[in-house]
Amino acid sequence: MNDPSREEQWATWMRAAIAGDAGAYRLFLEAVTPYLRALARRRGDRFGAASSDAEDIVQEVLLAIHLKRASWDVTRPIGPWISTIVRNKLIDALRRRGRQVNVPIEDVIDTLEAEEPPDSLEQRDVARLLAQLKDPQRDIVQSISVEGSSVRDTATRLKMTEGAVRVALHRALKALAVLYRSGPG
């Protein structure tokens, strides 16, 4: 990230969003999306991803930011956190397409963290929430968010358009958020 003032503004909005300010979150997402798009294209070109994959990567990054925003350490710069998510989603996309990706360890050594495996209670919570979704929504969330399939692969498998899959995913995630906030049921 080359612009410290832009990064600080994003961090300010994200801190406010984490504290519950929906307006600040909207401003953050609107400001960061063009940067994500450019970064996904640039990195995708560098590693041989199809240019058509960039938008899918951006959508996956936005979803990851939304789901993992509480994991960002508010005392640290937000730029490296965002860049790491973009890199990881790009690598995931390339792996799904069968490409082997070699990233020099020097590029990622500062961002490596051991990811804790989900415990069985967490897996049961996910299964309980998914069971409350309608059939195509459940399949889409399971495929994309849990198993890591691409929108394109999911659309092909379910005989849907990519746009329809994205809309269904968005609606399903909104429904899951409501279910999650309402507690056990």
Protein Blocks (a to p, Z undefined) as FASTA:
>chain_A
ZZlklmmmmmmmmmmmmnopaklmmmmmmmmmmmmmmmmmmmmmmnopafklmmmmmmmm
mmmmmmmmmmpcfkbcfklmmmmmmmmmmmmmmmmnopacdddfklmmmmgccdddddfk
lmmmmmmmmmmpcfklmmmmmmmmmnopafklmmmmnopafklmmmmmmmmmmmmmmmmm
nopZZ
